[in-house]
Amino acid sequence: MACVRKRRDRWIIDFYDQEGVRRWLTLPKGTSKREANEKLGKMEKKVRQGTYTPVKELPNFSKVADSWLASKEPDIRHSTYHGYEGHIKNHLNPYFKRVKVNHVNFEVIEKFKKHCLDTGVTIATLRKILITLGAVLTYAVRMRYIDFNPCREIEKPKGQSTHSDKDEIMILQPDAIRALFSA
């Protein structure tokens, strides 16, 4: 049986999880009894559904991304796999390095978008990275680490990428190609 009680000016939720392990959840100072009871109701619902996972046992985002990538490998093309791997290795894991998967929310993803645009990621690439992020978070929902995918609420950036003149490709003439090969 679960209960809410007060201890040292904080509300504590005392309950047993789906495996019969007794758990305590201390709520922040200033939480009302009503909010504590609402939180207890949510916890009891998770326990009934068998989806409760203690915060300490939740994996980091990078572990979830790596396990998602490993699960996708047999089902997708080699080139698609390497594209996903590049998004995770170069953009997602460095930014979400030590973040628990349940802390990746709308606000964090919006900051990630701004960070990518500030560091020079093109809009087209950012769209693809956000698709990969959404797939990883959908996997986290299926694995019952989180309740919903916050990436579904994110608007993909619109517009064309702007390249500077230095990004132009220089096409060599046949004489220059022969000189390059002979050198």
N, C-alpha and C positions, 0 to 999 in steps of 0.2 A: 504494500500500500504506500502510495506517495503522499507527501505532505509538504506544506510550506511553513517555515518557522523563522522567527527572527533571532539573530545572534549578533551581538556587538553592532547594533544599528544597521545590519544588513539582512536582507531576506535570503534564506537558503532553501533550495529545493532538494528534498531528500527522496530518492526513488530507487527502484531496482530496474536494471536494464533487461533486455530480452534474454540474456544469458544468466540472469539471477544474481548479477553482481550489483552490490549496493553502490550508488553514486550520489555525490553531493555537487550541487551547482550553486556557487555563491554569486549573487547578483550584485551589480555595482551599487554604491551608496546613492541614496536618493530614489531608488526604485520603490514604487508603491506596492502595497499588498495585492492590489488588483492586477498590476502588471506581472507580479510574481505568479499569481494564480493562472494568468493567461499563458505565461511561459511554461508552467507545469502542465497545462492542457496540451500544449504543443509537444512537450517531451513525452507525455503519456501516449499521444497519437503515434509518434515515431516508434516508441517501444512496442506498441500493438502491431504496427506494420512491420516491425523487425528491421527498421532502417536507422535506428539510433547508433551513432558512432561517436565515441568521446572525442573531443577536440584534440587531445594529445595523440590520438591514434590516427588522425587524418593525415594523409600524405601531403608533401609539398607539391606545388603545381608542376615542377619539373619531373617528379616521379610519375605523376598522372600522365603528363605529355609523353614521356618515354614509353610507358606501358601502352598508351593509345597507339603510338607509332608502331610498336612491336605487334600489336593486334591487327593493324591494317596491312602490314607487309605482305602476307600471303594473298591478299585480295585485290591489290592494286598493281598498276604497272610500275616498272622499275623507275621510270622517269618521274612519275607522280610521287613515289615514295621519297626520292631524293629531293623533290621540291618541298614536301612536307618537312623532311629532315632539316633542310636549310632554314625554313621558317622557324622551326623550334630551336635549332642550335644558334642561329645568328640573331634572332629577335626576341622570341618568347622566353626562353630560359634565362638569358642575361637580365631581362627586365623583371621577371617573376621569380628570380633565383630562390629566395627563401620564403616566399609567400605560401601560406597554407591554401589549399584549393578552395576552402570555404570563404576566404577573404578576397577572392577575385570577384568583385562586384561591378556594377555599372560605373561608379565613380572611378575605380581603378582602371577600368578599360578605357574610359575617356581620357585619363591622364596618359595611358599608354599610347593612344592614338596621337595625342599632341606631341609626346616624346618622339614618336617615329617621324612625324612631319618635320619636327625641329631638327632632327639628325639627318634629314635629306632622303628619307625613304619616299619613293614616288607614290602617287595616289593609287596607281594600278597594283603595285606591290603591296601596299597597305591593305587594299581590299582582299587580296589573296591571303595575307597574314591573318586578317580578321576572320576569314572563312576557316582557316586552320584552327584558330583559337576557339571558334564556335564549335568545331568538331570535337576538340579536346574536352571542352566543358560539357558537351552532350554525352561524351563517354563518362565523365565524372558523375553526371546525373544517373546514367545507367548503372554505374558501380555504386550508387547511393551515397556518394560522398557529399553531394549537395542536392538541394531540393529542386532547383530550377536553373536554367541556363541564362545568366545575365547578358550574354552576348546577343541573344535574340532581340533585345531592346536597343541595341546599338545601331545607329545609322551609319551605313557605309559611306565613306567620303565620295563626293561626286566631283566631276570635272576632269579635265585633261591634265596630264602631268606636264609640267613645264621643264624643259631641258635648257641648259645654258649653251652658248655657242661652243664651249670647250668639249661638250659631249658629242659633237658632230663626228660622224665616221668619215675618215679620209679614204677615198678609194684610189688605189694605186693604178697608174697606167701600166701597160704591158712592159715598157722599158724599165720602169722602176721595179716591177716584180722580178724581171730577169736579173737585175742588179742585186736585188735582195737575195735571190737564190744563189748567185755566184759568190756572194760575200759569205 
